[in-house]
Amino acid sequence: MSVARLLYIFIFTIIVIINSAMAQEFNFKVDLPPEFHSVMPGDKIFANVQLSNLGSTGRVDVVLDYWVSMPDNTAILSSSETVAVETQANFVKTVQLPANLPPGAYVLHAKITSSDRIEATAYQGFNVGGKPNNMTKIYVGSAVLIIISIISFSWRFVGQQLKNVWLKMSITRIVKNKLKSRKNR
């Protein structure tokens, strides 16, 4: 192999290593707490965003792009903001879902882009329409209480009626026994 070819392979390898190291400049994570894995249309979701600056020294401004998409990657809504990161940044991103959002599976995407055009992405899925809202819980709770009250009242009423029937049967039996005993005399 010629020296020129070896030098070319060496330089190419160094460029690949440098590019790989630059791609690892940020550690980026977006996490939806469990209570936001299943939400209703119009709800707000809160995502924990963790960003660590692994490569640069000093403060770096990065652009954070957020968007919510359907499984086919059609964007429903999006937003963007710039944040400064020295070593790490942790914050909560609030996303207001549209009230007319149809039930189904969705994905919250986040992408950071540094001034050097280094990008990192993160995403997490969630479901819309998978949990009852507070009014539904109130209606269900009220219905359960009404049913329990009806059963309790019915049980007392039926219990009293059974006691009355038992008492009437006992009196009837006693009277019949008395009449038989008088008749046999």
C-alpha positions, 0 to 999 in steps of 0.5 A: 500500500502506498504512503499516500493511500495510508495517509488518506485512510488515516485522515479519513479515520480522524475526520470520522472520529471527530464527527462522531465525537461532535455528534455526541456533544449533547446528551438529550432526554425528554420524559413524560411522567406516567400521568401524561401517558394517557390524556384527554383532548385539550389537556396540558402535558408536561415533559421533563427535558434534560440537556447536558453539554458534553462537548463544548466548554462554556455557555452554548445557546441551543434552539429547542424545537418541539412538535406533536405528531400523529404516528404517520409523522404528521405534525399537529402543533409545534413550538421553538425556544432558545436556551443557554446550556453551560453544563446541563439544563433541566426544565419542564416544557408545557404543551397545550393539546388542541381541544378537537384532537381526535383520540389515538396515539401521538408522539412528542418530539424534541430536537436541539440544534447548537450554533455549530449545527450539531443536532440531537433528538428525543421523543416519547409517545402518549395516548389521547382519549385514554382516561376519563376527565374529572367530570366523568369521575364525578358522574360515575362516583355519584351514580355509584352512591345513588345505586348503593343508597337504592340497594340499602333502602331496598334491603331495609324495605324488603327486610321489613316486609319479610319480617312482616310476612314472617310475623303474619305466618307465625300469628296464623300458625299460632291461631290455627294451633289454638283453633285445633286445640279448642276443636279437639276438646 
